[in-house]
Amino acid sequence: SAVSYFYYLRVIIVMYMRPARSEDEHRGLGFGLAPKLAVIAAGVAVVALFFFADRPLEWAHRSAGSLWTPPAPAVAALGR
């Protein structure tokens, strides 16, 4: 535990408690058009699935049900 405290606290210290080397150090960093569109598409998909999850859940249930069917004697034994 002590080793993990040292390791993780060191990360926090480096991230938040040291001054930046310069104001312009991170100015040139940014995302291109493709990553921005991917994030927007993923967000739209999450919102759409939140409101319209019935059909994908039905497909998943039908797909999972088709993976394995118990053998006939087991089905007959369950019906008794």
Biopython code that builds the backbone (N, CA, C, O; Angstrom):
import numpy as np
from Bio.PDB.StructureBuilder import StructureBuilder

atoms = [
    (1, "SER", "N", (0.823, -1.203, 0.000)),
    (1, "SER", "CA", (0.000, 0.000, 0.000)),
    (1, "SER", "C", (0.859, 1.256, 0.000)),
    (1, "SER", "O", (0.550, 2.224, -0.694)),
    (2, "ALA", "N", (1.920, 1.241, 0.764)),
    (2, "ALA", "CA", (2.778, 2.428, 0.839)),
    (2, "ALA", "C", (3.418, 2.725, -0.513)),
    (2, "ALA", "O", (3.554, 3.886, -0.898)),
    (3, "VAL", "N", (3.808, 1.680, -1.229)),
    (3, "VAL", "CA", (4.409, 1.881, -2.547)),
    (3, "VAL", "C", (3.378, 2.477, -3.495)),
    (3, "VAL", "O", (3.704, 3.379, -4.267)),
    (4, "SER", "N", (2.158, 1.997, -3.453)),
    (4, "SER", "CA", (1.132, 2.535, -4.342)),
    (4, "SER", "C", (0.803, 3.984, -3.990)),
    (4, "SER", "O", (0.556, 4.793, -4.885)),
    (5, "TYR", "N", (0.797, 4.323, -2.702)),
    (5, "TYR", "CA", (0.576, 5.721, -2.325)),
    (5, "TYR", "C", (1.650, 6.607, -2.929)),
    (5, "TYR", "O", (1.347, 7.654, -3.500)),
    (6, "PHE", "N", (2.893, 6.197, -2.806)),
    (6, "PHE", "CA", (3.987, 6.985, -3.365)),
    (6, "PHE", "C", (3.802, 7.148, -4.868)),
    (6, "PHE", "O", (3.958, 8.248, -5.398)),
    (7, "TYR", "N", (3.474, 6.068, -5.548)),
    (7, "TYR", "CA", (3.344, 6.122, -7.001)),
    (7, "TYR", "C", (2.211, 7.045, -7.430)),
    (7, "TYR", "O", (2.416, 7.910, -8.281)),
    (8, "TYR", "N", (1.032, 6.882, -6.864)),
    (8, "TYR", "CA", (-0.123, 7.655, -7.299)),
    (8, "TYR", "C", (-0.064, 9.104, -6.821)),
    (8, "TYR", "O", (-0.487, 10.007, -7.543)),
    (9, "LEU", "N", (0.443, 9.334, -5.645)),
    (9, "LEU", "CA", (0.587, 10.713, -5.191)),
    (9, "LEU", "C", (1.625, 11.452, -6.026)),
    (9, "LEU", "O", (1.501, 12.658, -6.237)),
    (10, "ARG", "N", (2.626, 10.760, -6.493)),
    (10, "ARG", "CA", (3.637, 11.376, -7.358)),
    (10, "ARG", "C", (2.988, 11.872, -8.659)),
    (10, "ARG", "O", (3.325, 12.951, -9.145)),
    (11, "VAL", "N", (2.075, 11.099, -9.213)),
    (11, "VAL", "CA", (1.381, 11.508, -10.425)),
    (11, "VAL", "C", (0.570, 12.774, -10.166)),
    (11, "VAL", "O", (0.589, 13.693, -10.984)),
    (12, "ILE", "N", (-0.132, 12.836, -9.056)),
    (12, "ILE", "CA", (-0.935, 14.015, -8.721)),
    (12, "ILE", "C", (-0.042, 15.228, -8.519)),
    (12, "ILE", "O", (-0.371, 16.322, -8.978)),
    (13, "ILE", "N", (1.067, 15.052, -7.848)),
    (13, "ILE", "CA", (1.985, 16.171, -7.623)),
    (13, "ILE", "C", (2.513, 16.700, -8.944)),
    (13, "ILE", "O", (2.553, 17.912, -9.155)),
    (14, "VAL", "N", (2.915, 15.812, -9.830)),
    (14, "VAL", "CA", (3.449, 16.249, -11.119)),
    (14, "VAL", "C", (2.370, 16.947, -11.938)),
    (14, "VAL", "O", (2.660, 17.919, -12.635)),
    (15, "MET", "N", (1.130, 16.465, -11.866)),
    (15, "MET", "CA", (0.058, 17.045, -12.677)),
    (15, "MET", "C", (-0.393, 18.409, -12.172)),
    (15, "MET", "O", (-0.602, 19.322, -12.970)),
    (16, "TYR", "N", (-0.547, 18.561, -10.867)),
    (16, "TYR", "CA", (-1.230, 19.738, -10.351)),
    (16, "TYR", "C", (-0.372, 20.682, -9.516)),
    (16, "TYR", "O", (-0.742, 21.846, -9.360)),
    (17, "MET", "N", (0.725, 20.244, -8.990)),
    (17, "MET", "CA", (1.450, 21.078, -8.035)),
    (17, "MET", "C", (2.767, 21.623, -8.569)),
    (17, "MET", "O", (3.544, 22.214, -7.819)),
    (18, "ARG", "N", (3.019, 21.432, -9.831)),
    (18, "ARG", "CA", (4.217, 21.999, -10.442)),
    (18, "ARG", "C", (3.779, 23.059, -11.440)),
    (18, "ARG", "O", (2.807, 22.857, -12.168)),
    (19, "PRO", "N", (4.478, 24.181, -11.484)),
    (19, "PRO", "CA", (4.101, 25.213, -12.458)),
    (19, "PRO", "C", (4.414, 24.766, -13.883)),
    (19, "PRO", "O", (5.347, 23.998, -14.117)),
    (20, "ALA", "N", (3.631, 25.253, -14.814)),
    (20, "ALA", "CA", (3.872, 24.941, -16.223)),
    (20, "ALA", "C", (5.186, 25.587, -16.665)),
    (20, "ALA", "O", (5.578, 26.635, -16.152)),
    (21, "ARG", "N", (5.852, 24.953, -17.613)),
    (21, "ARG", "CA", (7.121, 25.506, -18.082)),
    (21, "ARG", "C", (6.919, 26.824, -18.807)),
    (21, "ARG", "O", (7.750, 27.724, -18.686)),
    (22, "SER", "N", (5.833, 26.957, -19.559)),
    (22, "SER", "CA", (5.534, 28.214, -20.240)),
    (22, "SER", "C", (4.038, 28.274, -20.511)),
    (22, "SER", "O", (3.350, 27.254, -20.488)),
    (23, "GLU", "N", (3.556, 29.449, -20.760)),
    (23, "GLU", "CA", (2.137, 29.630, -21.043)),
    (23, "GLU", "C", (1.745, 29.019, -22.386)),
    (23, "GLU", "O", (0.623, 28.538, -22.548)),
    (24, "ASP", "N", (2.656, 29.036, -23.335)),
    (24, "ASP", "CA", (2.358, 28.555, -24.683)),
    (24, "ASP", "C", (2.703, 27.086, -24.893)),
    (24, "ASP", "O", (2.697, 26.607, -26.027)),
    (25, "GLU", "N", (2.998, 26.377, -23.833)),
    (25, "GLU", "CA", (3.444, 24.988, -23.964)),
    (25, "GLU", "C", (2.394, 24.102, -24.627)),
    (25, "GLU", "O", (2.733, 23.240, -25.437)),
    (26, "HIS", "N", (1.145, 24.304, -24.293)),
    (26, "HIS", "CA", (0.085, 23.436, -24.809)),
    (26, "HIS", "C", (-0.798, 24.128, -25.844)),
    (26, "HIS", "O", (-1.855, 23.602, -26.195)),
    (27, "ARG", "N", (-0.402, 25.257, -26.324)),
    (27, "ARG", "CA", (-1.242, 26.018, -27.236)),
    (27, "ARG", "C", (-1.454, 25.303, -28.569)),
    (27, "ARG", "O", (-2.546, 25.381, -29.131)),
    (28, "GLY", "N", (-0.458, 24.620, -29.081)),
    (28, "GLY", "CA", (-0.562, 23.981, -30.388)),
    (28, "GLY", "C", (-1.298, 22.654, -30.383)),
    (28, "GLY", "O", (-1.589, 22.100, -31.444)),
    (29, "LEU", "N", (-1.602, 22.143, -29.202)),
    (29, "LEU", "CA", (-2.289, 20.854, -29.127)),
    (29, "LEU", "C", (-3.764, 21.035, -29.444)),
    (29, "LEU", "O", (-4.380, 22.024, -29.049)),
    (30, "GLY", "N", (-4.309, 20.093, -30.143)),
    (30, "GLY", "CA", (-5.726, 20.152, -30.478)),
    (30, "GLY", "C", (-6.124, 18.915, -31.261)),
    (30, "GLY", "O", (-5.289, 18.077, -31.600)),
    (31, "PHE", "N", (-7.390, 18.820, -31.537)),
    (31, "PHE", "CA", (-7.916, 17.689, -32.274)),
    (31, "PHE", "C", (-8.195, 18.111, -33.709)),
    (31, "PHE", "O", (-8.539, 19.260, -33.984)),
    (32, "GLY", "N", (-8.040, 17.163, -34.605)),
    (32, "GLY", "CA", (-8.403, 17.403, -35.993)),
    (32, "GLY", "C", (-9.890, 17.220, -36.185)),
    (32, "GLY", "O", (-10.630, 17.022, -35.221)),
    (33, "LEU", "N", (-10.321, 17.286, -37.415)),
    (33, "LEU", "CA", (-11.744, 17.170, -37.722)),
    (33, "LEU", "C", (-12.271, 15.757, -37.485)),
    (33, "LEU", "O", (-13.376, 15.588, -36.968)),
    (34, "ALA", "N", (-11.491, 14.742, -37.856)),
    (34, "ALA", "CA", (-11.954, 13.353, -37.721)),
    (34, "ALA", "C", (-12.226, 12.963, -36.259)),
    (34, "ALA", "O", (-13.282, 12.393, -35.987)),
    (35, "PRO", "N", (-11.326, 13.243, -35.311)),
    (35, "PRO", "CA", (-11.644, 12.904, -33.916)),
    (35, "PRO", "C", (-12.849, 13.672, -33.373)),
    (35, "PRO", "O", (-13.632, 13.131, -32.592)),
    (36, "LYS", "N", (-12.997, 14.924, -33.784)),
    (36, "LYS", "CA", (-14.163, 15.694, -33.333)),
    (36, "LYS", "C", (-15.456, 15.075, -33.849)),
    (36, "LYS", "O", (-16.431, 14.961, -33.105)),
    (37, "LEU", "N", (-15.470, 14.672, -35.124)),
    (37, "LEU", "CA", (-16.661, 14.037, -35.683)),
    (37, "LEU", "C", (-16.946, 12.692, -35.020)),
    (37, "LEU", "O", (-18.106, 12.335, -34.813)),
    (38, "ALA", "N", (-15.886, 11.942, -34.684)),
    (38, "ALA", "CA", (-16.070, 10.656, -34.016)),
    (38, "ALA", "C", (-16.689, 10.838, -32.636)),
    (38, "ALA", "O", (-17.567, 10.067, -32.247)),
    (39, "VAL", "N", (-16.248, 11.837, -31.900)),
    (39, "VAL", "CA", (-16.815, 12.094, -30.571)),
    (39, "VAL", "C", (-18.264, 12.544, -30.687)),
    (39, "VAL", "O", (-19.108, 12.129, -29.893)),
    (40, "ILE", "N", (-18.556, 13.382, -31.660)),
    (40, "ILE", "CA", (-19.944, 13.831, -31.861)),
    (40, "ILE", "C", (-20.838, 12.661, -32.247)),
    (40, "ILE", "O", (-21.950, 12.539, -31.733)),
    (41, "ALA", "N", (-20.366, 11.797, -33.149)),
    (41, "ALA", "CA", (-21.155, 10.633, -33.566)),
    (41, "ALA", "C", (-21.385, 9.685, -32.398)),
    (41, "ALA", "O", (-22.481, 9.145, -32.249)),
    (42, "ALA", "N", (-20.370, 9.475, -31.570)),
    (42, "ALA", "CA", (-20.535, 8.602, -30.404)),
    (42, "ALA", "C", (-21.538, 9.203, -29.419)),
    (42, "ALA", "O", (-22.349, 8.478, -28.843)),
    (43, "GLY", "N", (-21.491, 10.511, -29.223)),
    (43, "GLY", "CA", (-22.454, 11.158, -28.326)),
    (43, "GLY", "C", (-23.871, 11.056, -28.835)),
    (43, "GLY", "O", (-24.795, 10.803, -28.062)),
    (44, "VAL", "N", (-24.055, 11.252, -30.137)),
    (44, "VAL", "CA", (-25.387, 11.121, -30.724)),
    (44, "VAL", "C", (-25.884, 9.682, -30.585)),
    (44, "VAL", "O", (-27.060, 9.458, -30.298)),
    (45, "ALA", "N", (-24.990, 8.699, -30.788)),
    (45, "ALA", "CA", (-25.385, 7.290, -30.649)),
    (45, "ALA", "C", (-25.797, 6.967, -29.218)),
    (45, "ALA", "O", (-26.762, 6.232, -29.007)),
    (46, "VAL", "N", (-25.086, 7.501, -28.238)),
    (46, "VAL", "CA", (-25.439, 7.242, -26.836)),
    (46, "VAL", "C", (-26.793, 7.840, -26.505)),
    (46, "VAL", "O", (-27.614, 7.189, -25.858)),
    (47, "VAL", "N", (-27.039, 9.062, -26.937)),
    (47, "VAL", "CA", (-28.339, 9.695, -26.660)),
    (47, "VAL", "C", (-29.453, 8.944, -27.382)),
    (47, "VAL", "O", (-30.519, 8.720, -26.810)),
    (48, "ALA", "N", (-29.215, 8.552, -28.632)),
    (48, "ALA", "CA", (-30.235, 7.818, -29.383)),
    (48, "ALA", "C", (-30.535, 6.471, -28.739)),
    (48, "ALA", "O", (-31.697, 6.073, -28.650)),
    (49, "LEU", "N", (-29.504, 5.768, -28.291)),
    (49, "LEU", "CA", (-29.743, 4.482, -27.635)),
    (49, "LEU", "C", (-30.446, 4.651, -26.296)),
    (49, "LEU", "O", (-31.177, 3.760, -25.865)),
    (50, "PHE", "N", (-30.235, 5.782, -25.637)),
    (50, "PHE", "CA", (-30.932, 6.026, -24.374)),
    (50, "PHE", "C", (-32.435, 6.121, -24.598)),
    (50, "PHE", "O", (-33.224, 5.585, -23.820)),
    (51, "PHE", "N", (-32.824, 6.805, -25.664)),
    (51, "PHE", "CA", (-34.250, 7.002, -25.900)),
    (51, "PHE", "C", (-34.882, 5.895, -26.744)),
    (51, "PHE", "O", (-36.079, 5.637, -26.617)),
    (52, "PHE", "N", (-34.112, 5.249, -27.590)),
    (52, "PHE", "CA", (-34.667, 4.261, -28.512)),
    (52, "PHE", "C", (-33.929, 2.923, -28.377)),
    (52, "PHE", "O", (-33.420, 2.398, -29.367)),
    (53, "ALA", "N", (-33.869, 2.382, -27.185)),
    (53, "ALA", "CA", (-33.115, 1.158, -26.941)),
    (53, "ALA", "C", (-33.939, -0.104, -27.144)),
    (53, "ALA", "O", (-33.392, -1.203, -27.051)),
    (54, "ASP", "N", (-35.227, 0.010, -27.417)),
    (54, "ASP", "CA", (-36.085, -1.164, -27.505)),
    (54, "ASP", "C", (-35.643, -2.114, -28.616)),
    (54, "ASP", "O", (-35.493, -3.313, -28.378)),
    (55, "ARG", "N", (-35.436, -1.604, -29.805)),
    (55, "ARG", "CA", (-35.085, -2.470, -30.937)),
    (55, "ARG", "C", (-33.708, -3.116, -30.767)),
    (55, "ARG", "O", (-33.602, -4.326, -30.963)),
    (56, "PRO", "N", (-32.645, -2.381, -30.414)),
    (56, "PRO", "CA", (-31.354, -3.057, -30.203)),
    (56, "PRO", "C", (-31.393, -4.074, -29.073)),
    (56, "PRO", "O", (-30.732, -5.109, -29.154)),
    (57, "LEU", "N", (-32.153, -3.801, -28.025)),
    (57, "LEU", "CA", (-32.270, -4.780, -26.941)),
    (57, "LEU", "C", (-33.034, -6.024, -27.394)),
    (57, "LEU", "O", (-32.711, -7.139, -26.987)),
    (58, "GLU", "N", (-34.032, -5.831, -28.225)),
    (58, "GLU", "CA", (-34.764, -6.974, -28.784)),
    (58, "GLU", "C", (-33.841, -7.825, -29.655)),
    (58, "GLU", "O", (-33.868, -9.053, -29.573)),
    (59, "TRP", "N", (-33.023, -7.174, -30.491)),
    (59, "TRP", "CA", (-32.057, -7.909, -31.324)),
    (59, "TRP", "C", (-31.062, -8.672, -30.457)),
    (59, "TRP", "O", (-30.738, -9.823, -30.751)),
    (60, "ALA", "N", (-30.577, -8.043, -29.394)),
    (60, "ALA", "CA", (-29.609, -8.700, -28.518)),
    (60, "ALA", "C", (-30.236, -9.889, -27.812)),
    (60, "ALA", "O", (-29.602, -10.935, -27.673)),
    (61, "HIS", "N", (-31.486, -9.737, -27.363)),
    (61, "HIS", "CA", (-32.173, -10.837, -26.688)),
    (61, "HIS", "C", (-32.406, -12.003, -27.647)),
    (61, "HIS", "O", (-32.187, -13.159, -27.284)),
    (62, "ARG", "N", (-32.846, -11.707, -28.861)),
    (62, "ARG", "CA", (-33.068, -12.753, -29.857)),
    (62, "ARG", "C", (-31.746, -13.431, -30.231)),
    (62, "ARG", "O", (-31.694, -14.650, -30.394)),
    (63, "SER", "N", (-30.692, -12.645, -30.365)),
    (63, "SER", "CA", (-29.385, -13.194, -30.714)),
    (63, "SER", "C", (-28.851, -14.086, -29.601)),
    (63, "SER", "O", (-28.320, -15.163, -29.872)),
    (64, "ALA", "N", (-28.988, -13.646, -28.350)),
    (64, "ALA", "CA", (-28.514, -14.455, -27.229)),
    (64, "ALA", "C", (-29.323, -15.735, -27.101)),
    (64, "ALA", "O", (-28.780, -16.781, -26.745)),
    (65, "GLY", "N", (-30.612, -15.660, -27.388)),
    (65, "GLY", "CA", (-31.444, -16.858, -27.306)),
    (65, "GLY", "C", (-31.117, -17.877, -28.369)),
    (65, "GLY", "O", (-31.363, -19.068, -28.177)),
    (66, "SER", "N", (-30.566, -17.440, -29.488)),
    (66, "SER", "CA", (-30.245, -18.381, -30.557)),
    (66, "SER", "C", (-28.880, -19.034, -30.379)),
    (66, "SER", "O", (-28.513, -19.912, -31.161)),
    (67, "LEU", "N", (-28.132, -18.627, -29.379)),
    (67, "LEU", "CA", (-26.788, -19.186, -29.197)),
    (67, "LEU", "C", (-26.823, -20.618, -28.689)),
    (67, "LEU", "O", (-26.009, -21.440, -29.110)),
    (68, "TRP", "N", (-27.746, -20.930, -27.795)),
    (68, "TRP", "CA", (-27.768, -22.260, -27.220)),
    (68, "TRP", "C", (-29.207, -22.647, -26.919)),
    (68, "TRP", "O", (-29.965, -21.885, -26.320)),
    (69, "THR", "N", (-29.553, -23.823, -27.339)),
    (69, "THR", "CA", (-30.854, -24.389, -27.024)),
    (69, "THR", "C", (-30.616, -25.691, -26.279)),
    (69, "THR", "O", (-29.830, -26.519, -26.739)),
    (70, "PRO", "N", (-31.268, -25.897, -25.148)),
    (70, "PRO", "CA", (-31.045, -27.139, -24.395)),
    (70, "PRO", "C", (-31.424, -28.363, -25.227)),
    (70, "PRO", "O", (-32.325, -28.272, -26.062)),
    (71, "PRO", "N", (-30.772, -29.488, -25.027)),
    (71, "PRO", "CA", (-31.120, -30.714, -25.753)),
    (71, "PRO", "C", (-32.569, -31.118, -25.470)),
    (71, "PRO", "O", (-33.142, -30.732, -24.451)),
    (72, "ALA", "N", (-33.142, -31.884, -26.367)),
    (72, "ALA", "CA", (-34.547, -32.264, -26.282)),
    (72, "ALA", "C", (-34.911, -32.974, -24.982)),
    (72, "ALA", "O", (-35.949, -32.640, -24.410)),
    (73, "PRO", "N", (-34.120, -33.944, -24.465)),
    (73, "PRO", "CA", (-34.526, -34.572, -23.189)),
    (73, "PRO", "C", (-34.588, -33.583, -22.042)),
    (73, "PRO", "O", (-35.446, -33.709, -21.168)),
    (74, "ALA", "N", (-33.705, -32.608, -22.025)),
    (74, "ALA", "CA", (-33.734, -31.626, -20.947)),
    (74, "ALA", "C", (-34.976, -30.754, -21.038)),
    (74, "ALA", "O", (-35.553, -30.386, -20.015)),
    (75, "VAL", "N", (-35.390, -30.422, -22.253)),
    (75, "VAL", "CA", (-36.586, -29.617, -22.442)),
    (75, "VAL", "C", (-37.800, -30.420, -22.011)),
    (75, "VAL", "O", (-38.703, -29.876, -21.375)),
    (76, "ALA", "N", (-37.840, -31.700, -22.344)),
    (76, "ALA", "CA", (-38.966, -32.552, -21.948)),
    (76, "ALA", "C", (-39.022, -32.710, -20.436)),
    (76, "ALA", "O", (-40.108, -32.732, -19.857)),
    (77, "ALA", "N", (-37.866, -32.821, -19.788)),
    (77, "ALA", "CA", (-37.848, -32.959, -18.330)),
    (77, "ALA", "C", (-38.326, -31.696, -17.650)),
    (77, "ALA", "O", (-38.932, -31.754, -16.580)),
    (78, "LEU", "N", (-38.058, -30.556, -18.259)),
    (78, "LEU", "CA", (-38.502, -29.288, -17.662)),
    (78, "LEU", "C", (-40.002, -29.123, -17.760)),
    (78, "LEU", "O", (-40.596, -28.432, -16.932)),
    (79, "GLY", "N", (-40.643, -29.748, -18.763)),
    (79, "GLY", "CA", (-42.067, -29.599, -18.964)),
    (79, "GLY", "C", (-42.911, -30.436, -18.042)),
    (79, "GLY", "O", (-44.123, -30.229, -17.986)),
    (80, "ARG", "N", (-42.347, -31.353, -17.331)),
    (80, "ARG", "CA", (-43.152, -32.244, -16.446)),
    (80, "ARG", "C", (-43.710, -31.564, -15.275)),
    (80, "ARG", "O", (-44.394, -32.189, -14.466)),
]
sb = StructureBuilder()
sb.init_structure("model")
sb.init_model(0)
sb.init_chain("A")
sb.init_seg("    ")
for serial, (resi, resn, name, xyz) in enumerate(atoms, 1):
    if name == "N":
        sb.init_residue(resn, " ", resi, " ")
    sb.init_atom(name, np.array(xyz, "f"), 0.0, 1.0, " ", f" {name:<3s}", serial, name[0])
structure = sb.get_structure()
